[in-house]
């Protein structure tokens, strides 16, 4: 089940049938991710950064 964070209530909440916070009816809700749901294969490493100037 997806977990949601309400910016107004400052806590984890369920969504109402209209996709709002079930407690305060705010639309300011964000989806929380479990650590195992994150795609760690796309992590940026220091080798990904080009430190040379592109204006040279």
mmJSON file of the N, C-alpha and C atoms, coordinates in Angstrom:
{"data_MODEL":{"atom_site":{
"group_PDB":["ATOM","ATOM","ATOM","ATOM","ATOM","ATOM","ATOM","ATOM","ATOM","ATOM","ATOM","ATOM","ATOM","ATOM","ATOM","ATOM","ATOM","ATOM","ATOM","ATOM","ATOM","ATOM","ATOM","ATOM","ATOM","ATOM","ATOM","ATOM","ATOM","ATOM","ATOM","ATOM","ATOM","ATOM","ATOM","ATOM","ATOM","ATOM","ATOM","ATOM","ATOM","ATOM","ATOM","ATOM","ATOM","ATOM","ATOM","ATOM","ATOM","ATOM","ATOM","ATOM","ATOM","ATOM","ATOM","ATOM","ATOM","ATOM","ATOM","ATOM","ATOM","ATOM","ATOM","ATOM","ATOM","ATOM","ATOM","ATOM","ATOM","ATOM","ATOM","ATOM","ATOM","ATOM","ATOM","ATOM","ATOM","ATOM","ATOM","ATOM","ATOM","ATOM","ATOM","ATOM","ATOM","ATOM","ATOM","ATOM","ATOM","ATOM","ATOM","ATOM","ATOM","ATOM","ATOM","ATOM","ATOM","ATOM","ATOM","ATOM","ATOM","ATOM","ATOM","ATOM","ATOM","ATOM","ATOM","ATOM","ATOM","ATOM","ATOM","ATOM","ATOM","ATOM","ATOM","ATOM","ATOM","ATOM","ATOM","ATOM","ATOM","ATOM","ATOM","ATOM","ATOM","ATOM","ATOM","ATOM","ATOM","ATOM","ATOM","ATOM","ATOM","ATOM","ATOM","ATOM","ATOM","ATOM","ATOM","ATOM","ATOM","ATOM","ATOM","ATOM","ATOM","ATOM","ATOM","ATOM","ATOM","ATOM","ATOM","ATOM","ATOM","ATOM","ATOM","ATOM","ATOM","ATOM","ATOM","ATOM","ATOM","ATOM","ATOM","ATOM","ATOM","ATOM","ATOM","ATOM"],
"id":[1,2,3,4,5,6,7,8,9,10,11,12,13,14,15,16,17,18,19,20,21,22,23,24,25,26,27,28,29,30,31,32,33,34,35,36,37,38,39,40,41,42,43,44,45,46,47,48,49,50,51,52,53,54,55,56,57,58,59,60,61,62,63,64,65,66,67,68,69,70,71,72,73,74,75,76,77,78,79,80,81,82,83,84,85,86,87,88,89,90,91,92,93,94,95,96,97,98,99,100,101,102,103,104,105,106,107,108,109,110,111,112,113,114,115,116,117,118,119,120,121,122,123,124,125,126,127,128,129,130,131,132,133,134,135,136,137,138,139,140,141,142,143,144,145,146,147,148,149,150,151,152,153,154,155,156,157,158,159,160,161,162,163,164,165,166,167,168],
"type_symbol":["N","C","C","N","C","C","N","C","C","N","C","C","N","C","C","N","C","C","N","C","C","N","C","C","N","C","C","N","C","C","N","C","C","N","C","C","N","C","C","N","C","C","N","C","C","N","C","C","N","C","C","N","C","C","N","C","C","N","C","C","N","C","C","N","C","C","N","C","C","N","C","C","N","C","C","N","C","C","N","C","C","N","C","C","N","C","C","N","C","C","N","C","C","N","C","C","N","C","C","N","C","C","N","C","C","N","C","C","N","C","C","N","C","C","N","C","C","N","C","C","N","C","C","N","C","C","N","C","C","N","C","C","N","C","C","N","C","C","N","C","C","N","C","C","N","C","C","N","C","C","N","C","C","N","C","C","N","C","C","N","C","C","N","C","C","N","C","C"],
"label_atom_id":["N","CA","C","N","CA","C","N","CA","C","N","CA","C","N","CA","C","N","CA","C","N","CA","C","N","CA","C","N","CA","C","N","CA","C","N","CA","C","N","CA","C","N","CA","C","N","CA","C","N","CA","C","N","CA","C","N","CA","C","N","CA","C","N","CA","C","N","CA","C","N","CA","C","N","CA","C","N","CA","C","N","CA","C","N","CA","C","N","CA","C","N","CA","C","N","CA","C","N","CA","C","N","CA","C","N","CA","C","N","CA","C","N","CA","C","N","CA","C","N","CA","C","N","CA","C","N","CA","C","N","CA","C","N","CA","C","N","CA","C","N","CA","C","N","CA","C","N","CA","C","N","CA","C","N","CA","C","N","CA","C","N","CA","C","N","CA","C","N","CA","C","N","CA","C","N","CA","C","N","CA","C","N","CA","C","N","CA","C","N","CA","C","N","CA","C"],
"label_alt_id":[null,null,null,null,null,null,null,null,null,null,null,null,null,null,null,null,null,null,null,null,null,null,null,null,null,null,null,null,null,null,null,null,null,null,null,null,null,null,null,null,null,null,null,null,null,null,null,null,null,null,null,null,null,null,null,null,null,null,null,null,null,null,null,null,null,null,null,null,null,null,null,null,null,null,null,null,null,null,null,null,null,null,null,null,null,null,null,null,null,null,null,null,null,null,null,null,null,null,null,null,null,null,null,null,null,null,null,null,null,null,null,null,null,null,null,null,null,null,null,null,null,null,null,null,null,null,null,null,null,null,null,null,null,null,null,null,null,null,null,null,null,null,null,null,null,null,null,null,null,null,null,null,null,null,null,null,null,null,null,null,null,null,null,null,null,null,null,null],
"label_comp_id":["UNK","UNK","UNK","UNK","UNK","UNK","UNK","UNK","UNK","UNK","UNK","UNK","UNK","UNK","UNK","UNK","UNK","UNK","UNK","UNK","UNK","UNK","UNK","UNK","UNK","UNK","UNK","UNK","UNK","UNK","UNK","UNK","UNK","UNK","UNK","UNK","UNK","UNK","UNK","UNK","UNK","UNK","UNK","UNK","UNK","UNK","UNK","UNK","UNK","UNK","UNK","UNK","UNK","UNK","UNK","UNK","UNK","UNK","UNK","UNK","UNK","UNK","UNK","UNK","UNK","UNK","UNK","UNK","UNK","UNK","UNK","UNK","UNK","UNK","UNK","UNK","UNK","UNK","UNK","UNK","UNK","UNK","UNK","UNK","UNK","UNK","UNK","UNK","UNK","UNK","UNK","UNK","UNK","UNK","UNK","UNK","UNK","UNK","UNK","UNK","UNK","UNK","UNK","UNK","UNK","UNK","UNK","UNK","UNK","UNK","UNK","UNK","UNK","UNK","UNK","UNK","UNK","UNK","UNK","UNK","UNK","UNK","UNK","UNK","UNK","UNK","UNK","UNK","UNK","UNK","UNK","UNK","UNK","UNK","UNK","UNK","UNK","UNK","UNK","UNK","UNK","UNK","UNK","UNK","UNK","UNK","UNK","UNK","UNK","UNK","UNK","UNK","UNK","UNK","UNK","UNK","UNK","UNK","UNK","UNK","UNK","UNK","UNK","UNK","UNK","UNK","UNK","UNK"],
"label_asym_id":["A","A","A","A","A","A","A","A","A","A","A","A","A","A","A","A","A","A","A","A","A","A","A","A","A","A","A","A","A","A","A","A","A","A","A","A","A","A","A","A","A","A","A","A","A","A","A","A","A","A","A","A","A","A","A","A","A","A","A","A","A","A","A","A","A","A","A","A","A","A","A","A","A","A","A","A","A","A","A","A","A","A","A","A","A","A","A","A","A","A","A","A","A","A","A","A","A","A","A","A","A","A","A","A","A","A","A","A","A","A","A","A","A","A","A","A","A","A","A","A","A","A","A","A","A","A","A","A","A","A","A","A","A","A","A","A","A","A","A","A","A","A","A","A","A","A","A","A","A","A","A","A","A","A","A","A","A","A","A","A","A","A","A","A","A","A","A","A"],
"label_entity_id":["1","1","1","1","1","1","1","1","1","1","1","1","1","1","1","1","1","1","1","1","1","1","1","1","1","1","1","1","1","1","1","1","1","1","1","1","1","1","1","1","1","1","1","1","1","1","1","1","1","1","1","1","1","1","1","1","1","1","1","1","1","1","1","1","1","1","1","1","1","1","1","1","1","1","1","1","1","1","1","1","1","1","1","1","1","1","1","1","1","1","1","1","1","1","1","1","1","1","1","1","1","1","1","1","1","1","1","1","1","1","1","1","1","1","1","1","1","1","1","1","1","1","1","1","1","1","1","1","1","1","1","1","1","1","1","1","1","1","1","1","1","1","1","1","1","1","1","1","1","1","1","1","1","1","1","1","1","1","1","1","1","1","1","1","1","1","1","1"],
"label_seq_id":[1,1,1,2,2,2,3,3,3,4,4,4,5,5,5,6,6,6,7,7,7,8,8,8,9,9,9,10,10,10,11,11,11,12,12,12,13,13,13,14,14,14,15,15,15,16,16,16,17,17,17,18,18,18,19,19,19,20,20,20,21,21,21,22,22,22,23,23,23,24,24,24,25,25,25,26,26,26,27,27,27,28,28,28,29,29,29,30,30,30,31,31,31,32,32,32,33,33,33,34,34,34,35,35,35,36,36,36,37,37,37,38,38,38,39,39,39,40,40,40,41,41,41,42,42,42,43,43,43,44,44,44,45,45,45,46,46,46,47,47,47,48,48,48,49,49,49,50,50,50,51,51,51,52,52,52,53,53,53,54,54,54,55,55,55,56,56,56],
"pdbx_PDB_ins_code":[null,null,null,null,null,null,null,null,null,null,null,null,null,null,null,null,null,null,null,null,null,null,null,null,null,null,null,null,null,null,null,null,null,null,null,null,null,null,null,null,null,null,null,null,null,null,null,null,null,null,null,null,null,null,null,null,null,null,null,null,null,null,null,null,null,null,null,null,null,null,null,null,null,null,null,null,null,null,null,null,null,null,null,null,null,null,null,null,null,null,null,null,null,null,null,null,null,null,null,null,null,null,null,null,null,null,null,null,null,null,null,null,null,null,null,null,null,null,null,null,null,null,null,null,null,null,null,null,null,null,null,null,null,null,null,null,null,null,null,null,null,null,null,null,null,null,null,null,null,null,null,null,null,null,null,null,null,null,null,null,null,null,null,null,null,null,null,null],
"Cartn_x":[0.838,0.0,0.888,0.498,1.265,1.062,2.139,2.106,2.249,1.512,1.454,1.83,2.456,2.849,2.073,1.386,0.637,1.497,1.668,2.461,1.75,0.433,-0.335,-0.313,-0.605,-0.656,0.73,1.741,3.109,3.147,2.409,2.424,1.984,2.236,1.826,0.309,-0.335,-1.798,-2.268,-3.555,-4.226,-4.893,-5.198,-5.871,-7.379,-8.122,-9.571,-9.89,-11.153,-11.529,-11.275,-11.015,-10.72,-9.218,-8.392,-6.942,-6.364,-7.08,-6.615,-6.342,-5.706,-5.448,-6.778,-6.818,-8.039,-8.387,-7.381,-7.597,-8.044,-7.26,-7.54,-8.025,-8.103,-8.544,-7.58,-6.343,-5.342,-4.938,-4.621,-4.096,-2.572,-1.952,-0.494,-0.012,-0.112,0.344,1.41,2.405,3.487,3.56,3.929,4.096,5.396,5.328,6.516,6.976,8.282,8.832,9.507,9.34,10.087,11.484,12.492,13.865,14.025,13.32,13.459,12.776,11.978,11.323,12.187,13.244,14.097,14.961,15.196,16.042,17.459,18.253,19.596,20.575,20.164,21.056,21.293,20.545,20.716,21.397,22.092,22.771,23.908,24.096,25.164,26.435,27.53,28.83,29.714,30.811,31.708,32.229,32.345,32.834,31.849,30.592,29.58,29.723,30.494,30.639,31.863,31.678,32.784,33.232,34.439,34.91,35.588,35.803,36.431,35.438,35.925,35.069,34.57,33.294,32.735,32.973,33.513,33.773,35.176,36.003,37.394,37.557],
"Cartn_y":[-1.175,0.0,1.246,2.247,3.487,4.285,4.97,5.785,7.241,8.107,9.524,10.399,11.551,12.532,13.813,14.339,15.585,16.745,17.763,18.932,19.771,19.738,20.499,19.819,18.524,17.771,17.405,17.413,17.012,15.584,14.689,13.282,12.415,11.122,10.159,9.994,10.018,9.978,9.029,8.761,8.063,9.122,8.763,9.696,9.469,10.557,10.462,9.984,9.757,9.291,10.349,11.588,12.672,12.92,12.072,12.212,13.274,13.646,14.643,13.971,14.723,14.218,13.836,12.632,12.14,12.924,13.547,14.27,15.711,16.474,17.909,18.299,17.341,17.569,18.443,18.576,19.339,18.581,19.322,18.722,18.602,19.12,19.12,17.805,16.729,15.412,14.909,14.229,13.657,12.165,11.434,9.995,9.688,8.841,8.386,7.087,6.895,5.676,4.846,3.547,2.623,2.508,2.245,2.178,1.12,0.009,-1.047,-0.704,0.366,0.789,1.746,2.284,3.235,2.509,3.143,2.568,3.069,2.281,2.7,2.577,1.97,1.797,3.105,4.142,5.415,6.453,6.009,6.924,7.641,8.921,9.718,9.521,9.318,9.162,10.336,10.575,11.684,11.578,10.383,10.21,10.764,10.974,11.493,12.989,13.672,15.118,15.451,16.326,16.788,18.131,18.188,19.416,20.356,19.903,20.764,21.817,22.985,24.068,23.801,24.014,23.827,25.057,26.123,27.356,27.389,26.392,26.403,26.225],
"Cartn_z":[0.0,0.0,0.0,-0.766,-0.834,0.449,0.842,2.049,1.653,2.32,1.979,3.165,2.883,3.896,3.639,4.653,4.524,5.025,4.185,4.553,5.615,5.63,6.62,7.993,8.028,9.3,9.814,8.909,9.249,9.791,9.134,9.524,8.356,8.51,7.508,7.573,6.414,6.359,5.272,5.27,4.186,3.314,2.078,1.185,1.215,1.05,0.92,-0.497,-0.785,-2.118,-3.19,-2.791,-3.723,-3.856,-3.238,-3.336,-2.443,-1.41,-0.433,0.895,1.8,3.144,3.798,4.356,4.992,6.263,6.874,8.136,7.904,7.104,6.955,5.559,4.633,3.251,2.438,2.898,2.157,0.899,-0.156,-1.385,-1.331,-0.268,-0.137,0.455,-0.344,0.088,-0.874,-0.343,-1.14,-0.894,-1.929,-1.821,-1.097,-0.091,0.626,0.0,-0.097,-0.671,0.404,0.276,1.119,0.522,1.338,0.857,-0.235,-0.129,-1.126,-2.443,-2.503,-3.733,-4.541,-3.942,-4.649,-5.666,-6.801,-7.829,-7.592,-6.897,-6.538,-7.701,-8.792,-9.932,-10.676,-10.388,-11.074,-10.185,-9.162,-8.255,-8.979,-8.667,-9.271,-8.464,-9.157,-8.512,-8.907,-8.176,-8.533,-9.967,-10.508,-11.877,-12.905,-12.502,-13.408,-13.67,-12.862,-12.988,-13.827,-14.802,-15.634,-15.072,-14.511,-13.885,-14.889,-16.124,-17.131,-17.591,-17.877,-18.326,-19.742,-19.969,-21.312,-22.184,-21.611,-22.368,-22.955,-22.69,-23.122,-24.614],
"occupancy":[1.0,1.0,1.0,1.0,1.0,1.0,1.0,1.0,1.0,1.0,1.0,1.0,1.0,1.0,1.0,1.0,1.0,1.0,1.0,1.0,1.0,1.0,1.0,1.0,1.0,1.0,1.0,1.0,1.0,1.0,1.0,1.0,1.0,1.0,1.0,1.0,1.0,1.0,1.0,1.0,1.0,1.0,1.0,1.0,1.0,1.0,1.0,1.0,1.0,1.0,1.0,1.0,1.0,1.0,1.0,1.0,1.0,1.0,1.0,1.0,1.0,1.0,1.0,1.0,1.0,1.0,1.0,1.0,1.0,1.0,1.0,1.0,1.0,1.0,1.0,1.0,1.0,1.0,1.0,1.0,1.0,1.0,1.0,1.0,1.0,1.0,1.0,1.0,1.0,1.0,1.0,1.0,1.0,1.0,1.0,1.0,1.0,1.0,1.0,1.0,1.0,1.0,1.0,1.0,1.0,1.0,1.0,1.0,1.0,1.0,1.0,1.0,1.0,1.0,1.0,1.0,1.0,1.0,1.0,1.0,1.0,1.0,1.0,1.0,1.0,1.0,1.0,1.0,1.0,1.0,1.0,1.0,1.0,1.0,1.0,1.0,1.0,1.0,1.0,1.0,1.0,1.0,1.0,1.0,1.0,1.0,1.0,1.0,1.0,1.0,1.0,1.0,1.0,1.0,1.0,1.0,1.0,1.0,1.0,1.0,1.0,1.0,1.0,1.0,1.0,1.0,1.0,1.0],
"B_iso_or_equiv":[0.0,0.0,0.0,0.0,0.0,0.0,0.0,0.0,0.0,0.0,0.0,0.0,0.0,0.0,0.0,0.0,0.0,0.0,0.0,0.0,0.0,0.0,0.0,0.0,0.0,0.0,0.0,0.0,0.0,0.0,0.0,0.0,0.0,0.0,0.0,0.0,0.0,0.0,0.0,0.0,0.0,0.0,0.0,0.0,0.0,0.0,0.0,0.0,0.0,0.0,0.0,0.0,0.0,0.0,0.0,0.0,0.0,0.0,0.0,0.0,0.0,0.0,0.0,0.0,0.0,0.0,0.0,0.0,0.0,0.0,0.0,0.0,0.0,0.0,0.0,0.0,0.0,0.0,0.0,0.0,0.0,0.0,0.0,0.0,0.0,0.0,0.0,0.0,0.0,0.0,0.0,0.0,0.0,0.0,0.0,0.0,0.0,0.0,0.0,0.0,0.0,0.0,0.0,0.0,0.0,0.0,0.0,0.0,0.0,0.0,0.0,0.0,0.0,0.0,0.0,0.0,0.0,0.0,0.0,0.0,0.0,0.0,0.0,0.0,0.0,0.0,0.0,0.0,0.0,0.0,0.0,0.0,0.0,0.0,0.0,0.0,0.0,0.0,0.0,0.0,0.0,0.0,0.0,0.0,0.0,0.0,0.0,0.0,0.0,0.0,0.0,0.0,0.0,0.0,0.0,0.0,0.0,0.0,0.0,0.0,0.0,0.0,0.0,0.0,0.0,0.0,0.0,0.0],
"pdbx_formal_charge":[null,null,null,null,null,null,null,null,null,null,null,null,null,null,null,null,null,null,null,null,null,null,null,null,null,null,null,null,null,null,null,null,null,null,null,null,null,null,null,null,null,null,null,null,null,null,null,null,null,null,null,null,null,null,null,null,null,null,null,null,null,null,null,null,null,null,null,null,null,null,null,null,null,null,null,null,null,null,null,null,null,null,null,null,null,null,null,null,null,null,null,null,null,null,null,null,null,null,null,null,null,null,null,null,null,null,null,null,null,null,null,null,null,null,null,null,null,null,null,null,null,null,null,null,null,null,null,null,null,null,null,null,null,null,null,null,null,null,null,null,null,null,null,null,null,null,null,null,null,null,null,null,null,null,null,null,null,null,null,null,null,null,null,null,null,null,null,null],
"auth_seq_id":[1,1,1,2,2,2,3,3,3,4,4,4,5,5,5,6,6,6,7,7,7,8,8,8,9,9,9,10,10,10,11,11,11,12,12,12,13,13,13,14,14,14,15,15,15,16,16,16,17,17,17,18,18,18,19,19,19,20,20,20,21,21,21,22,22,22,23,23,23,24,24,24,25,25,25,26,26,26,27,27,27,28,28,28,29,29,29,30,30,30,31,31,31,32,32,32,33,33,33,34,34,34,35,35,35,36,36,36,37,37,37,38,38,38,39,39,39,40,40,40,41,41,41,42,42,42,43,43,43,44,44,44,45,45,45,46,46,46,47,47,47,48,48,48,49,49,49,50,50,50,51,51,51,52,52,52,53,53,53,54,54,54,55,55,55,56,56,56],
"auth_comp_id":["UNK","UNK","UNK","UNK","UNK","UNK","UNK","UNK","UNK","UNK","UNK","UNK","UNK","UNK","UNK","UNK","UNK","UNK","UNK","UNK","UNK","UNK","UNK","UNK","UNK","UNK","UNK","UNK","UNK","UNK","UNK","UNK","UNK","UNK","UNK","UNK","UNK","UNK","UNK","UNK","UNK","UNK","UNK","UNK","UNK","UNK","UNK","UNK","UNK","UNK","UNK","UNK","UNK","UNK","UNK","UNK","UNK","UNK","UNK","UNK","UNK","UNK","UNK","UNK","UNK","UNK","UNK","UNK","UNK","UNK","UNK","UNK","UNK","UNK","UNK","UNK","UNK","UNK","UNK","UNK","UNK","UNK","UNK","UNK","UNK","UNK","UNK","UNK","UNK","UNK","UNK","UNK","UNK","UNK","UNK","UNK","UNK","UNK","UNK","UNK","UNK","UNK","UNK","UNK","UNK","UNK","UNK","UNK","UNK","UNK","UNK","UNK","UNK","UNK","UNK","UNK","UNK","UNK","UNK","UNK","UNK","UNK","UNK","UNK","UNK","UNK","UNK","UNK","UNK","UNK","UNK","UNK","UNK","UNK","UNK","UNK","UNK","UNK","UNK","UNK","UNK","UNK","UNK","UNK","UNK","UNK","UNK","UNK","UNK","UNK","UNK","UNK","UNK","UNK","UNK","UNK","UNK","UNK","UNK","UNK","UNK","UNK","UNK","UNK","UNK","UNK","UNK","UNK"],
"auth_asym_id":["A","A","A","A","A","A","A","A","A","A","A","A","A","A","A","A","A","A","A","A","A","A","A","A","A","A","A","A","A","A","A","A","A","A","A","A","A","A","A","A","A","A","A","A","A","A","A","A","A","A","A","A","A","A","A","A","A","A","A","A","A","A","A","A","A","A","A","A","A","A","A","A","A","A","A","A","A","A","A","A","A","A","A","A","A","A","A","A","A","A","A","A","A","A","A","A","A","A","A","A","A","A","A","A","A","A","A","A","A","A","A","A","A","A","A","A","A","A","A","A","A","A","A","A","A","A","A","A","A","A","A","A","A","A","A","A","A","A","A","A","A","A","A","A","A","A","A","A","A","A","A","A","A","A","A","A","A","A","A","A","A","A","A","A","A","A","A","A"],
"auth_atom_id":["N","CA","C","N","CA","C","N","CA","C","N","CA","C","N","CA","C","N","CA","C","N","CA","C","N","CA","C","N","CA","C","N","CA","C","N","CA","C","N","CA","C","N","CA","C","N","CA","C","N","CA","C","N","CA","C","N","CA","C","N","CA","C","N","CA","C","N","CA","C","N","CA","C","N","CA","C","N","CA","C","N","CA","C","N","CA","C","N","CA","C","N","CA","C","N","CA","C","N","CA","C","N","CA","C","N","CA","C","N","CA","C","N","CA","C","N","CA","C","N","CA","C","N","CA","C","N","CA","C","N","CA","C","N","CA","C","N","CA","C","N","CA","C","N","CA","C","N","CA","C","N","CA","C","N","CA","C","N","CA","C","N","CA","C","N","CA","C","N","CA","C","N","CA","C","N","CA","C","N","CA","C","N","CA","C","N","CA","C","N","CA","C","N","CA","C"],
"pdbx_PDB_model_num":[1,1,1,1,1,1,1,1,1,1,1,1,1,1,1,1,1,1,1,1,1,1,1,1,1,1,1,1,1,1,1,1,1,1,1,1,1,1,1,1,1,1,1,1,1,1,1,1,1,1,1,1,1,1,1,1,1,1,1,1,1,1,1,1,1,1,1,1,1,1,1,1,1,1,1,1,1,1,1,1,1,1,1,1,1,1,1,1,1,1,1,1,1,1,1,1,1,1,1,1,1,1,1,1,1,1,1,1,1,1,1,1,1,1,1,1,1,1,1,1,1,1,1,1,1,1,1,1,1,1,1,1,1,1,1,1,1,1,1,1,1,1,1,1,1,1,1,1,1,1,1,1,1,1,1,1,1,1,1,1,1,1,1,1,1,1,1,1]
}}}
